[in-house]
Amino acid sequence: MGKKRSRPVEEEKRDDAGASDSSVDEFDEEITFKPTTKEERKRQEQLLNYDEEEEEVEEEDEEEEDVDEDMVNVDFGFSDPKPAHFKSVRNFLRFLLMGSAKDVDFSPLADAVVNQVEAGSIVEVNGEEDAYAFLTVLHLQEYKENPTLKQVLSILKKRCPDELKSRFESYLSKQTGLLLNERMRNFPPEVVPPLYDSLEQDIDWALKNSDNKKAFKFDYLLVIASRFEEKPEREDKRARTEEAEIGYFHFEDVVLKKYAELSFSFNVQQLGDEELSESLQQSREVLVVPFSKFPKIVQEIQMLLME
């Protein structure tokens, strides 16, 4: 059973992404982006605090005078989750808690994501089945027997500070949904607002049309936000004494944090990408956000890219 939209796809494309008018039958929506140059991608990285030293950037710019040869034109489409996305989704989920969950089997959670078609979207490239990003929400009570979810929640409970533990666990027993949001590194930020808008519409649709409406009735959202901070150079004494600036891999998590009723953070062990692990200390921030704030959150995420 596929999701239904309150607005025609053509209108969504004009409002959300200025996309092409052409339609693709297998997609609920299609978004076409202008070619992206390396220079533009560098600016995206800088927004996520991935910027390099100025001298290195200038050297790279000089070496890449012929920008046209490095332009990328990609058509992204929003698809309902389906079994073909299983491997991609499972690979994304492994980064949810990084090496701190290295012994967790994420297959059951990936199964839950790809089999819940009423709410949630997968971002594909036209003609491919690999997932480039996904956004969904799973009701903790509906999936309380899911082995992966049990292990993930157990890790969060152990990392929760003692003074917050009782309160945090009370949220887990309520009508709370786990917001799962993963995407490839350097993914175009322009896709993110339509993803959240789509999820909001999906939940509205499911509450009216799903055979299991209670699975989409939420009072709170549980968010596991990915954070990082640069590791100071050993010889830089000043860097060791100054408080490191914390950044978010997903820019929209700043908005979610703004409305959180409860939050706590903890460092995670690295998982692959040794070059990145040498320069960044990764952590996770757990947020409990009232679902009543979700429409406002979606609006503010859209506004972030308009500034």
C-alpha positions in Angstrom: 0.0 0.0 0.0 1.6 3.2 -1.2 1.3 6.6 0.5 -1.2 9.1 -0.7 -0.5 12.9 -1.1 -2.8 15.7 -0.4 -1.1 17.8 -3.1 -0.3 16.8 -6.6 3.4 15.8 -7.2 3.8 18.6 -9.7 3.0 21.2 -7.0 5.3 19.6 -4.5 8.2 19.8 -7.0 7.6 23.5 -7.7 7.3 24.3 -4.0 10.0 22.2 -2.5 12.8 22.0 -5.0 12.1 23.7 -8.3 12.3 20.3 -9.9 11.8 19.1 -13.4 8.2 18.7 -14.6 8.8 15.2 -15.9 7.3 12.4 -13.8 8.5 8.9 -13.0 5.9 6.3 -12.3 7.7 4.4 -9.6 8.4 7.5 -7.6 6.0 9.4 -5.4 8.0 12.6 -6.0 11.0 13.5 -8.1 13.5 16.3 -7.4 16.0 17.5 -10.0 19.0 19.5 -8.9 21.2 21.8 -10.8 24.8 20.6 -11.5 27.0 20.8 -8.4 30.6 21.9 -8.7 33.4 21.0 -6.4 33.5 24.6 -5.2 29.8 24.4 -4.2 30.4 21.0 -2.5 33.2 22.6 -0.5 30.8 25.3 0.7 28.4 22.6 1.8 31.2 20.9 3.8 32.1 24.2 5.4 28.6 24.5 6.7 29.1 21.2 8.5 32.5 22.3 9.8 34.4 20.1 7.4 36.4 23.0 6.0 40.1 22.5 5.4 42.9 25.1 6.0 42.6 28.1 3.7 45.9 27.4 2.0 44.8 23.8 1.1 41.5 25.0 -0.3 43.2 27.7 -2.4 45.7 25.1 -3.8 42.8 22.8 -4.8 40.9 25.6 -6.4 43.9 26.5 -8.5 44.3 22.9 -9.7 40.6 22.7 -10.7 40.3 25.6 -13.1 38.2 23.5 -15.5 35.0 23.3 -13.4 32.8 22.0 -16.2 34.6 18.7 -16.2 33.7 18.1 -12.6 30.0 19.0 -12.7 27.5 16.4 -11.5 23.9 16.3 -12.5 21.7 13.9 -10.5 18.0 13.3 -10.4 16.8 12.2 -7.0 13.4 10.6 -6.5 11.4 9.9 -3.3 10.3 6.3 -3.1 8.3 4.3 -0.6 10.5 2.0 1.4 10.8 -1.5 -0.2 12.8 -4.7 0.3 15.3 -3.7 -2.4 16.5 -1.0 0.0 17.3 -3.4 2.8 21.1 -3.5 2.4 21.5 0.2 1.9 19.4 1.0 5.0 21.2 -1.6 7.1 24.5 0.0 6.1 23.3 3.4 7.1 21.9 2.1 10.5 25.4 0.8 11.4 26.4 4.5 11.8 23.6 5.2 14.3 25.8 4.5 17.3 29.1 3.9 15.4 31.5 1.5 17.1 29.6 1.7 20.4 27.1 -0.8 18.8 29.6 -2.8 16.7 28.1 -6.1 18.0 24.5 -5.1 17.2 22.8 -6.8 14.3 20.9 -4.0 12.5 19.1 -6.4 10.1 15.8 -6.5 12.2 15.7 -2.7 12.4 16.4 -2.4 8.6 13.6 -4.9 8.0 11.2 -2.7 10.0 12.2 0.4 8.0 11.8 -1.1 4.6 8.5 -2.8 5.4 6.8 0.3 6.8 5.5 1.9 3.7 2.8 4.2 5.2 5.4 6.7 6.6 8.9 7.3 5.5 10.8 7.9 2.3 13.9 6.6 0.6 15.9 8.8 -1.7 17.0 7.1 -4.9 18.7 8.1 -8.1 16.5 7.4 -11.0 17.1 3.9 -12.4 18.9 2.7 -9.3 17.8 0.9 -6.1 20.5 2.0 -3.8 19.4 4.4 -1.1 21.2 7.7 -0.9 19.2 8.8 2.2 16.2 7.9 4.2 13.9 9.4 6.8 11.3 7.5 8.8 9.8 7.1 12.3 9.1 3.9 14.1 6.7 3.7 17.1 8.6 2.3 20.1 5.6 0.4 21.4 4.7 -1.1 18.0 8.3 -2.3 17.6 9.2 -3.1 21.2 10.0 -6.7 20.4 12.4 -5.8 17.6 15.8 -7.2 18.7 17.8 -4.3 17.3 15.6 -1.7 18.8 15.9 -3.4 22.2 19.7 -3.3 22.0 19.8 0.3 20.8 17.5 1.4 23.7 19.6 -0.6 26.1 22.7 1.3 25.0 21.0 4.6 25.4 19.7 3.8 28.9 23.2 2.9 30.0 24.7 6.1 28.6 21.9 8.3 30.1 23.1 10.2 33.2 21.7 8.9 36.5 19.9 12.2 37.2 18.0 11.8 33.9 17.5 8.1 33.8 14.1 7.8 35.4 12.7 10.6 33.3 14.2 9.3 30.1 12.9 5.8 30.6 9.4 7.2 31.2 9.4 8.8 27.7 10.3 5.4 26.2 7.1 3.9 27.6 4.9 6.6 26.1 3.7 7.1 22.5 7.2 7.9 21.3 8.6 7.4 17.8 12.3 6.8 17.0 13.2 9.2 14.2 15.7 7.6 11.9 17.5 9.9 9.5 20.6 8.9 7.6 22.2 10.0 4.4 25.4 9.8 2.4 28.2 12.3 3.3 28.0 15.5 1.2 24.3 14.8 0.4 22.7 17.9 -1.1 21.1 19.8 1.8 18.3 21.0 -0.5 16.7 17.5 -0.3 16.3 17.6 3.4 13.4 20.0 3.8 11.2 18.1 1.3 12.1 14.8 3.1 10.7 16.2 6.4 7.7 17.7 4.7 7.0 14.3 3.1 7.2 12.6 6.5 4.8 15.0 8.0 2.3 14.4 5.2 2.9 10.6 5.5 2.0 10.6 9.2 -1.1 12.7 8.5 -2.1 10.2 5.8 -1.4 7.2 7.9 -3.5 8.5 10.8 -6.5 8.6 8.4 -5.9 5.6 6.2 -3.6 3.1 7.8 -5.0 -0.3 9.0 -2.9 0.3 12.1 -3.5 3.9 12.9 -2.1 3.7 16.5 1.4 3.0 15.0 1.5 6.6 13.8 0.1 8.4 16.8 3.0 10.1 18.5 3.4 12.3 21.6 7.2 12.4 21.4 10.1 11.8 19.0 13.3 10.2 20.1 16.2 11.5 18.1 19.8 10.3 18.1 21.8 13.3 16.6 25.3 12.8 15.3 27.8 15.3 16.5 31.5 15.9 16.2 34.2 18.2 17.4 37.7 18.7 16.1 40.5 17.0 18.1 43.1 19.6 19.2 46.7 19.2 18.0 48.8 17.8 20.8 51.3 20.7 20.5 48.6 23.3 20.5 48.3 24.1 24.2 45.7 26.8 23.6 43.4 24.4 21.8 43.5 22.1 24.8 42.3 24.8 27.2 39.6 26.3 25.0 36.2 24.6 24.7 35.9 22.8 21.4 33.1 23.8 19.1 30.6 21.1 18.6 28.9 20.6 15.2 26.2 18.4 13.8 26.5 16.1 10.8 22.8 16.9 10.0 22.2 20.6 10.0 18.5 20.2 10.9 19.4 18.6 14.2 20.0 22.1 15.5 16.3 22.8 15.1 15.3 19.5 16.7 17.6 20.3 19.7 15.9 23.7 20.1 12.6 22.0 21.0 13.9 19.1 23.0 12.4 18.5 26.5 15.3 16.2 27.5 18.8 15.8 26.1 22.1 14.1 26.9 25.2 13.2 25.0 28.0 10.7 25.0 31.1 9.9 22.9 31.0 7.0 20.5 33.8 4.7 19.3 34.9 5.1 15.7 33.7 2.9 12.9 35.8 2.9 9.8 37.1 6.0 8.1 40.4 6.2 10.0 41.3 9.6 8.4 38.1 11.1 9.8 38.6 9.5 13.2 42.1 11.0 13.5 40.7 14.6 13.2 37.3 14.4 14.8 35.8 13.1 18.0 32.3 11.8 17.3 29.5 11.8 19.8 25.7 11.3 19.9 23.1 13.6 21.5 19.9 12.0 22.5 16.9 14.3 22.2 13.3 13.8 23.3 11.1 16.2 21.3 7.3 16.8 21.7 5.6 15.7 18.5 3.3 18.7 18.7 6.4 20.8 17.7 7.0 18.8 14.5 5.1 21.0 12.1 7.0 24.0 13.3 10.3 22.1 13.1 9.5 21.2 9.5 8.9 24.9 8.7 12.1 26.0 10.4 14.2 23.4 8.6 12.9 24.8 5.3 13.8 28.3 6.5 17.4 27.4 7.3 18.2 27.0 3.7 16.5 30.2 2.7 18.7 32.3 4.9 
